[in-house]
Amino acid sequence: MNWLHDVSYLFGGVFLANAVPHFVSGTMGQAFQSPFAKPPGQGLSSSTVNVLWGFANLVLAYLLLIRVGNFNLHAADQVIAAGAGVLLIGLFSARTFGRFHGGHSPKHS
């Protein structure tokens, strides 16, 4: 297997997981952080912007997972690469956005 395909699948997993909160928040009519807010990643973007951003992430995930190489759900290395991308962006998002939504409590001295 070409290791560049695994890198593509890693980032495909990142974009796939990143699509979920944006698309869901947008379709629920809720504002949510996005790279287009002011300040980027901290301010809120409209529900319409989030639907569009979520959809763009889905398109990128499709291109990276399906159009690069020959992604096979039965190939452990490919699934692990995509799963690692999902996990990495999930942990990053939990730490980054948890402070805005009550999901991250600061350490007490």
NORRA-V118436 format. One record per backbone hydrogen bond with DSSP energy under -1.0 kcal/mol. CO is the residue of the C=O (numbers start at 0). NH is the residue of the N-H. If there is no record, write none. Layout:
co=(CO,CO)
nh=(NH,NH)
This chain:
co=(1,1,2,3,4,5,6,7,8,9,10,11,12,13,14,18,19,20,21,22,23,24,25,31,33,33,38,38,44,45,46,47,48,49,50,51,52,53,54,55,56,57,58,59,60,61,61,71,74,75,76,77,78,79,80,81,82,83,84,85,86,87,88,89,90,91,92,93,96,96,97,97)
nh=(4,5,6,7,8,9,10,11,12,13,14,15,16,17,18,22,23,24,25,26,27,29,28,44,36,40,41,42,31,49,50,51,52,53,54,55,56,57,58,59,60,61,62,63,64,65,66,74,78,79,80,81,82,83,84,85,86,87,88,89,90,91,92,93,94,95,96,97,99,100,102,103)
